[in-house]
Amino acid sequence: MSSALLAKIHFISALLFLILYLVKLILLFTNKKALQSMTAVTKVPEMIISTLFLVTGVWLLVILGGIKLFHIIKLVFVFLAIPLGVIGFKKQRYAAAILSVLFIVLAYGMAEMSKNKPFLPAKVVMNNDDGSPLAQGAKVYHANCVFCHGTDGKKMYRTAPDLSTSSLDALSMQGMITDGSKGKMPAYGKVLSADEIAQVALYVQSLKTGSNIQVNP
């Protein structure tokens, strides 16, 4: 299953989960009998939706191989929301139910905010580091870019392009790394130095099919 399809399933299950909890919250305040009836009818579907939500989310993180600060906060909110929801709607505790829905909304917000944020720095040990710009670019690439692009540039996590066939030259690549792509790629202009960005752009050129640039990471 592709990461793009997984992402769609995760998004849909998260949205359904949020809608389900919002409806329950409204019924808790307006019609408790209807809430009890709904809870009985949606028990199995809710288990399926919540399982899909959690499993696809964890699976995406495993495929990604890295994590962002907002991912961590999102996971905390999700794991707080589910038990609070069980307590709030089953035992009709208003505060727990409200907090549960709030945490789900916040988790969704964290997911959206994480799209344009860099990954937590990874400790990468590179062999044959001769101090050249290409070798330094390899270091920075493996610490920041492999999560979506892979070691060979062909991972294509979600909608990440195949860097081995990219038509961007080194200068254009520097601009892309600096400014990012809204909703797709974080802007690294405030994370990496100008020299590091130039080195990464040079290294990306070495990943292109038929490139004469060689590096031994």
SEKOLPA-993783 format. One line per field, with one value per residue: residue in three letters; x, y, z of N, C-alpha, C, O in turn. Coordinates in steps of 0.05 Angstrom, whole numbers, plus 5000, padded with zeros to 4 digits. Example, Ala and Ser with C-alpha at 12.3 -4.5 7.8 and 13.67 -1.06 7.14 Angstrom:
<vovos>
type = [Ala/Ser]
n.x = [5264/5257]
n.y = [4886/4955]
n.z = [5156/5142]
ca.x = [5246/5273]
ca.y = [4910/4979]
ca.z = [5156/5143]
c.x = [5264/5258]
c.y = [4934/5001]
c.z = [5156/5157]
o.x = [5285/5268]
o.y = [4934/5023]
o.z = [5169/5161]
</vovos>
This chain:
<vovos>
type = [Met/Ser/Ser/Ala/Leu/Leu/Ala/Lys/Ile/His/Phe/Ile/Ser/Ala/Leu/Leu/Phe/Leu/Ile/Leu/Tyr/Leu/Val/Lys/Leu/Ile/Leu/Leu/Phe/Thr/Asn/Lys/Lys/Ala/Leu/Gln/Ser/Met/Thr/Ala/Val/Thr/Lys/Val/Pro/Glu/Met/Ile/Ile/Ser/Thr/Leu/Phe/Leu/Val/Thr/Gly/Val/Trp/Leu/Leu/Val/Ile/Leu/Gly/Gly/Ile/Lys/Leu/Phe/His/Ile/Ile/Lys/Leu/Val/Phe/Val/Phe/Leu/Ala/Ile/Pro/Leu/Gly/Val/Ile/Gly/Phe/Lys/Lys/Gln/Arg/Tyr/Ala/Ala/Ala/Ile/Leu/Ser/Val/Leu/Phe/Ile/Val/Leu/Ala/Tyr/Gly/Met/Ala/Glu/Met/Ser/Lys/Asn/Lys/Pro/Phe/Leu/Pro/Ala/Lys/Val/Val/Met/Asn/Asn/Asp/Asp/Gly/Ser/Pro/Leu/Ala/Gln/Gly/Ala/Lys/Val/Tyr/His/Ala/Asn/Cys/Val/Phe/Cys/His/Gly/Thr/Asp/Gly/Lys/Lys/Met/Tyr/Arg/Thr/Ala/Pro/Asp/Leu/Ser/Thr/Ser/Ser/Leu/Asp/Ala/Leu/Ser/Met/Gln/Gly/Met/Ile/Thr/Asp/Gly/Ser/Lys/Gly/Lys/Met/Pro/Ala/Tyr/Gly/Lys/Val/Leu/Ser/Ala/Asp/Glu/Ile/Ala/Gln/Val/Ala/Leu/Tyr/Val/Gln/Ser/Leu/Lys/Thr/Gly/Ser/Asn/Ile/Gln/Val/Asn/Pro]
n.x = [5017/5012/5044/5015/4962/4954/4957/4911/4871/4882/4870/4815/4793/4807/4777/4724/4724/4727/4679/4642/4651/4637/4583/4564/4577/4543/4493/4499/4489/4439/4404/4402/4382/4381/4436/4453/4428/4454/4507/4504/4492/4534/4579/4613/4628/4654/4698/4725/4737/4768/4811/4832/4847/4888/4924/4938/4962/5007/5032/5046/5084/5123/5138/5156/5201/5221/5208/5168/5164/5111/5085/5093/5065/5014/5004/5002/4956/4917/4920/4902/4851/4819/4809/4785/4740/4712/4700/4672/4627/4603/4595/4571/4598/4608/4653/4696/4680/4679/4733/4755/4736/4759/4814/4818/4808/4851/4892/4884/4895/4949/4970/4962/4993/5044/5059/5090/5135/5202/5237/5255/5322/5367/5417/5470/5519/5570/5610/5676/5683/5707/5708/5692/5647/5608/5608/5594/5543/5518/5516/5481/5436/5423/5408/5363/5331/5321/5276/5229/5248/5283/5345/5365/5337/5290/5246/5196/5155/5089/5072/5123/5173/5210/5276/5317/5303/5294/5284/5305/5359/5420/5418/5363/5345/5366/5333/5284/5294/5304/5256/5215/5154/5089/5047/5069/5127/5173/5200/5268/5299/5307/5327/5371/5438/5460/5504/5499/5451/5466/5503/5471/5438/5476/5490/5442/5441/5477/5447/5417/5396/5445/5481/5546/5569/5600/5595/5614/5578]
n.y = [4976/5044/5103/5149/5132/5109/5156/5182/5147/5152/5206/5207/5171/5198/5245/5224/5203/5249/5275/5238/5241/5294/5295/5261/5292/5335/5309/5291/5337/5351/5307/5254/5202/5191/5192/5147/5107/5116/5105/5051/5031/5049/5025/4983/5003/5050/5028/5006/5051/5081/5046/5043/5097/5101/5059/5069/5119/5107/5071/5105/5137/5098/5084/5134/5141/5180/5235/5291/5348/5365/5319/5287/5315/5311/5256/5250/5280/5249/5199/5215/5233/5188/5152/5190/5202/5154/5151/5200/5197/5148/5147/5194/5243/5309/5344/5310/5292/5339/5354/5310/5316/5366/5353/5319/5355/5389/5352/5343/5394/5397/5360/5386/5431/5408/5398/5437/5439/5425/5361/5330/5336/5286/5241/5229/5188/5191/5156/5161/5216/5270/5323/5355/5398/5366/5319/5342/5359/5310/5292/5330/5321/5267/5274/5305/5300/5247/5224/5235/5232/5190/5150/5146/5183/5166/5152/5178/5194/5202/5256/5269/5287/5247/5251/5233/5239/5292/5356/5402/5448/5459/5511/5524/5484/5499/5543/5517/5486/5525/5557/5519/5482/5499/5465/5417/5411/5428/5493/5504/5547/5575/5537/5511/5532/5579/5558/5503/5492/5500/5460/5414/5419/5410/5358/5332/5335/5295/5251/5244/5208/5184/5223/5253/5265/5242/5209/5182/5162]
n.z = [5000/4982/5009/5000/4994/5044/5074/5057/5076/5131/5139/5126/5164/5211/5205/5204/5256/5286/5271/5290/5346/5355/5343/5383/5427/5421/5427/5479/5508/5491/5481/5516/5514/5460/5451/5480/5448/5399/5414/5423/5372/5341/5361/5341/5289/5307/5334/5291/5261/5297/5303/5251/5247/5286/5272/5218/5225/5258/5224/5181/5206/5215/5163/5148/5181/5213/5259/5278/5322/5327/5313/5357/5397/5375/5378/5434/5446/5419/5445/5495/5483/5469/5515/5548/5519/5521/5576/5581/5546/5556/5612/5616/5628/5628/5627/5614/5564/5533/5536/5509/5456/5445/5448/5403/5362/5369/5359/5305/5286/5299/5264/5215/5222/5225/5174/5149/5179/5200/5209/5272/5289/5264/5287/5248/5224/5180/5133/5104/5104/5074/5082/5040/5002/4978/5010/5058/5045/5038/5090/5114/5083/5096/5148/5146/5100/5082/5103/5074/5021/5017/5017/4966/4938/4917/4946/4952/4991/5008/4971/4955/4907/4859/4867/4837/4785/4780/4750/4766/4772/4810/4832/4829/4861/4910/4921/4928/4973/5010/5012/5012/4999/5001/5044/5030/5030/5082/5096/5097/5105/5153/5184/5165/5147/5096/5069/5081/5055/5002/4997/5005/4960/4920/4932/4921/4866/4855/4861/4818/4761/4718/4732/4737/4784/4841/4904/4967/5016]
ca.x = [5000/5028/5041/4994/4936/4953/4952/4882/4856/4886/4855/4786/4786/4809/4754/4700/4726/4721/4650/4628/4653/4622/4554/4560/4578/4517/4472/4503/4477/4411/4386/4419/4371/4391/4464/4455/4421/4475/4530/4500/4492/4560/4601/4632/4640/4673/4722/4739/4747/4790/4833/4843/4860/4913/4942/4949/4980/5032/5044/5058/5108/5143/5147/5171/5227/5229/5185/5169/5154/5082/5076/5093/5043/4990/5000/4994/4928/4900/4919/4887/4824/4803/4799/4768/4715/4699/4689/4653/4602/4591/4586/4558/4613/4610/4680/4712/4671/4688/4762/4760/4732/4779/4840/4818/4810/4879/4909/4880/4910/4978/4976/4963/5016/5069/5066/5110/5156/5224/5239/5274/5348/5376/5446/5478/5547/5577/5637/5691/5678/5732/5704/5684/5619/5590/5606/5578/5516/5508/5510/5456/5414/5415/5397/5338/5315/5316/5250/5210/5260/5299/5374/5371/5320/5267/5226/5170/5136/5065/5075/5151/5182/5233/5298/5335/5294/5286/5294/5316/5388/5429/5409/5334/5342/5371/5309/5263/5301/5302/5228/5197/5130/5067/5031/5083/5155/5180/5221/5291/5316/5313/5337/5398/5452/5462/5524/5487/5431/5481/5516/5450/5430/5497/5488/5418/5449/5491/5427/5403/5404/5464/5498/5574/5578/5603/5600/5613/5568]
ca.y = [5000/5068/5122/5169/5119/5108/5183/5187/5131/5164/5231/5202/5159/5219/5262/5209/5201/5276/5280/5220/5252/5319/5288/5250/5314/5350/5292/5291/5361/5356/5284/5232/5177/5187/5186/5119/5091/5119/5091/5022/5025/5056/5014/4969/5022/5068/5013/5003/5078/5089/5028/5053/5122/5096/5041/5083/5140/5094/5060/5127/5145/5077/5088/5159/5136/5204/5247/5320/5355/5366/5291/5277/5329/5300/5229/5254/5288/5226/5179/5227/5236/5163/5144/5211/5199/5130/5160/5222/5190/5124/5154/5220/5263/5331/5355/5290/5291/5364/5352/5290/5329/5387/5340/5309/5378/5398/5333/5349/5419/5391/5346/5406/5449/5394/5395/5456/5440/5406/5338/5332/5329/5259/5238/5213/5183/5186/5146/5173/5245/5284/5352/5369/5407/5343/5302/5356/5359/5284/5292/5345/5307/5243/5282/5320/5296/5219/5215/5236/5227/5165/5153/5148/5203/5154/5142/5191/5192/5217/5268/5278/5280/5230/5269/5221/5248/5320/5373/5427/5450/5463/5537/5522/5466/5515/5559/5499/5478/5549/5566/5497/5481/5501/5441/5393/5409/5450/5512/5500/5572/5583/5514/5506/5556/5582/5539/5476/5489/5498/5433/5395/5421/5397/5329/5322/5332/5270/5229/5243/5186/5193/5244/5246/5272/5218/5213/5156/5167]
ca.z = [5000/4980/5031/4993/5000/5073/5084/5052/5095/5157/5140/5126/5189/5231/5201/5214/5284/5297/5267/5309/5373/5356/5344/5410/5446/5418/5439/5508/5520/5481/5481/5526/5504/5432/5454/5487/5425/5380/5424/5419/5344/5328/5377/5324/5270/5321/5339/5265/5253/5315/5298/5226/5253/5301/5257/5194/5235/5267/5200/5166/5220/5211/5136/5147/5193/5229/5273/5283/5349/5326/5312/5385/5410/5363/5390/5462/5445/5410/5466/5516/5474/5467/5541/5558/5504/5532/5602/5578/5533/5569/5639/5613/5643/5609/5625/5600/5536/5521/5533/5489/5429/5443/5442/5376/5345/5372/5345/5276/5282/5300/5239/5194/5228/5222/5146/5141/5199/5195/5227/5293/5278/5268/5289/5226/5222/5152/5128/5083/5103/5067/5087/5016/5002/4971/5033/5078/5035/5043/5119/5120/5069/5111/5174/5143/5076/5075/5113/5052/4995/5017/5013/4938/4927/4903/4965/4944/5012/5000/4944/4950/4880/4856/4863/4817/4759/4782/4729/4779/4774/4837/4841/4833/4884/4934/4926/4937/5000/5027/5015/5015/4982/5020/5048/5021/5040/5100/5088/5113/5105/5180/5198/5154/5137/5066/5060/5083/5034/4977/4998/5000/4932/4905/4936/4907/4838/4853/4862/4792/4742/4697/4742/4739/4810/4857/4933/4981/5043]
c.x = [5018/5024/5019/4966/4933/4945/4922/4864/4858/4869/4825/4777/4787/4785/4728/4700/4718/4691/4634/4628/4638/4592/4547/4559/4553/4494/4474/4489/4448/4393/4402/4408/4381/4421/4468/4449/4443/4500/4528/4502/4520/4584/4622/4644/4660/4699/4739/4752/4771/4815/4847/4859/4887/4933/4955/4968/5007/5047/5058/5084/5130/5155/5165/5199/5237/5204/5190/5158/5124/5070/5073/5069/5016/4984/4991/4964/4909/4897/4905/4857/4807/4792/4780/4740/4699/4685/4667/4627/4588/4580/4573/4571/4619/4639/4698/4706/4681/4718/4770/4758/4753/4807/4841/4821/4839/4898/4908/4896/4940/4987/4979/4988/5043/5078/5089/5132/5177/5223/5258/5301/5356/5406/5455/5509/5554/5605/5650/5685/5704/5730/5696/5655/5600/5586/5590/5548/5503/5500/5483/5432/5404/5403/5370/5320/5307/5288/5229/5222/5276/5328/5382/5354/5294/5244/5198/5149/5113/5069/5103/5160/5206/5257/5318/5328/5287/5299/5306/5346/5395/5418/5379/5329/5347/5347/5287/5269/5297/5273/5208/5174/5106/5050/5045/5111/5161/5200/5244/5309/5324/5325/5366/5411/5453/5482/5513/5467/5445/5493/5495/5441/5451/5495/5464/5424/5463/5472/5413/5414/5422/5483/5527/5586/5578/5607/5598/5605/5573]
c.y = [5025/5086/5143/5157/5117/5135/5190/5172/5143/5189/5226/5190/5180/5238/5249/5207/5227/5281/5263/5231/5278/5314/5277/5273/5330/5335/5291/5314/5365/5332/5259/5205/5170/5181/5157/5100/5092/5104/5061/5014/5029/5044/5001/4987/5041/5054/5010/5029/5085/5072/5037/5079/5118/5080/5055/5106/5129/5083/5082/5136/5124/5080/5113/5156/5160/5216/5277/5325/5355/5338/5280/5289/5317/5273/5231/5261/5265/5206/5189/5227/5211/5154/5164/5209/5176/5138/5180/5214/5166/5131/5182/5242/5286/5341/5336/5290/5316/5363/5332/5302/5351/5375/5329/5332/5388/5378/5337/5374/5414/5377/5366/5423/5435/5393/5414/5460/5419/5383/5344/5322/5300/5258/5219/5212/5175/5176/5162/5203/5260/5314/5368/5378/5384/5325/5315/5357/5332/5281/5306/5332/5283/5250/5295/5311/5267/5210/5214/5227/5201/5170/5156/5169/5193/5145/5153/5188/5212/5229/5279/5269/5261/5248/5258/5229/5278/5337/5399/5426/5457/5490/5536/5504/5481/5532/5542/5491/5501/5556/5544/5499/5479/5476/5415/5390/5433/5468/5509/5525/5581/5560/5508/5532/5556/5562/5511/5472/5485/5470/5411/5395/5407/5367/5317/5318/5304/5246/5225/5221/5197/5215/5235/5253/5247/5225/5186/5161/5144]
c.z = [5000/5004/5026/5000/5030/5085/5080/5072/5123/5160/5142/5153/5212/5229/5211/5244/5298/5295/5287/5337/5376/5358/5372/5431/5445/5431/5469/5522/5512/5484/5490/5518/5476/5432/5461/5464/5404/5388/5419/5390/5331/5343/5359/5303/5283/5327/5314/5258/5271/5310/5272/5231/5266/5284/5233/5203/5243/5243/5183/5179/5217/5183/5134/5159/5209/5241/5277/5311/5349/5324/5341/5400/5401/5376/5419/5463/5438/5433/5492/5509/5476/5495/5553/5545/5515/5558/5598/5567/5546/5596/5639/5631/5623/5605/5609/5570/5521/5516/5511/5461/5425/5435/5413/5356/5345/5357/5315/5269/5281/5275/5216/5197/5222/5193/5137/5162/5194/5215/5250/5283/5284/5270/5267/5225/5193/5150/5106/5080/5099/5071/5063/5018/4996/4995/5055/5071/5040/5072/5125/5107/5086/5138/5171/5121/5070/5084/5091/5025/4994/5012/4984/4923/4915/4921/4959/4966/5007/4973/4939/4923/4881/4849/4842/4789/4759/4760/4740/4779/4803/4848/4847/4858/4910/4941/4938/4966/5019/5033/5019/4995/5000/5021/5041/5034/5058/5088/5107/5115/5133/5196/5190/5146/5107/5055/5060/5061/5007/4975/4993/4971/4914/4908/4921/4877/4834/4853/4835/4775/4721/4706/4743/4766/4828/4886/4946/5010/5061]
o.x = [5036/5003/5006/4949/4911/4929/4910/4845/4838/4857/4811/4757/4771/4774/4712/4679/4704/4678/4615/4607/4626/4579/4527/4543/4542/4478/4454/4479/4434/4369/4413/4424/4388/4430/4486/4462/4450/4512/4548/4513/4528/4607/4646/4669/4681/4720/4763/4775/4791/4838/4872/4881/4907/4957/4979/4988/5028/5071/5081/5103/5154/5179/5186/5218/5260/5182/5213/5143/5111/5048/5054/5055/4998/4961/4974/4949/4888/4875/4897/4840/4784/4768/4760/4720/4675/4662/4646/4606/4563/4558/4565/4558/4635/4648/4714/4723/4690/4728/4789/4776/4764/4821/4862/4836/4850/4917/4928/4909/4954/5009/4997/5001/5062/5101/5105/5145/5171/5210/5276/5302/5352/5420/5448/5523/5544/5623/5636/5682/5721/5749/5694/5640/5578/5564/5574/5531/5479/5479/5466/5411/5380/5389/5354/5295/5288/5278/5213/5207/5282/5336/5402/5356/5278/5226/5178/5126/5118/5069/5107/5156/5221/5259/5333/5344/5274/5322/5316/5358/5377/5410/5370/5310/5333/5340/5273/5250/5287/5266/5186/5175/5103/5041/5034/5117/5155/5216/5241/5332/5345/5331/5382/5398/5446/5477/5518/5466/5436/5494/5500/5438/5443/5498/5465/5414/5461/5480/5400/5438/5416/5498/5533/5610/5558/5621/5582/5622/5567]
o.y = [5027/5086/5152/5172/5121/5137/5203/5183/5144/5194/5239/5198/5179/5246/5262/5210/5227/5291/5273/5231/5284/5328/5285/5272/5338/5347/5289/5312/5380/5335/5245/5186/5148/5165/5144/5080/5072/5091/5048/4993/5014/5050/5006/4987/5047/5066/5013/5030/5095/5081/5038/5083/5131/5088/5053/5111/5140/5086/5077/5142/5131/5078/5113/5166/5160/5207/5286/5309/5346/5334/5267/5275/5313/5267/5216/5251/5261/5196/5173/5223/5212/5150/5157/5214/5178/5131/5178/5222/5165/5123/5192/5256/5283/5344/5345/5288/5314/5370/5337/5299/5353/5386/5330/5330/5395/5387/5336/5375/5426/5382/5363/5430/5448/5388/5406/5481/5397/5384/5361/5302/5290/5274/5195/5232/5155/5186/5175/5214/5261/5329/5392/5367/5383/5316/5302/5355/5330/5269/5295/5331/5280/5234/5296/5315/5262/5190/5196/5217/5191/5191/5169/5172/5208/5131/5138/5180/5235/5215/5295/5246/5260/5259/5274/5227/5287/5332/5415/5405/5461/5491/5547/5509/5476/5534/5551/5491/5497/5561/5549/5514/5459/5466/5393/5369/5456/5460/5512/5523/5593/5564/5501/5551/5537/5551/5495/5450/5469/5458/5392/5374/5394/5352/5295/5299/5292/5224/5205/5216/5217/5225/5211/5248/5233/5244/5169/5164/5145]
o.z = [5016/5016/5044/5010/5040/5103/5098/5082/5138/5180/5158/5164/5230/5250/5224/5257/5318/5313/5299/5351/5397/5373/5383/5449/5466/5445/5483/5544/5525/5489/5473/5515/5470/5416/5450/5460/5392/5372/5412/5383/5314/5337/5362/5300/5271/5325/5314/5249/5260/5312/5271/5220/5258/5283/5229/5189/5236/5241/5173/5166/5215/5180/5120/5149/5218/5235/5278/5322/5368/5333/5348/5415/5417/5384/5428/5480/5451/5438/5509/5526/5484/5497/5567/5558/5518/5563/5611/5577/5546/5603/5661/5646/5604/5582/5592/5553/5498/5495/5496/5444/5402/5418/5401/5337/5325/5345/5301/5248/5265/5265/5200/5178/5215/5187/5120/5164/5183/5236/5247/5269/5306/5257/5267/5225/5183/5163/5090/5058/5116/5064/5064/5034/5007/5001/5069/5088/5047/5079/5138/5119/5089/5150/5190/5123/5055/5073/5089/5008/4972/5003/4978/4899/4904/4912/4960/4959/5002/4953/4921/4915/4901/4827/4831/4770/4740/4752/4725/4785/4820/4872/4868/4873/4930/4965/4956/4983/5042/5056/5029/4976/5015/5000/5044/5046/5051/5071/5132/5125/5136/5220/5207/5139/5094/5034/5041/5049/4991/4953/4979/4959/4894/4888/4911/4865/4813/4845/4831/4774/4708/4690/4749/4771/4829/4893/4938/5028/5085]
</vovos>
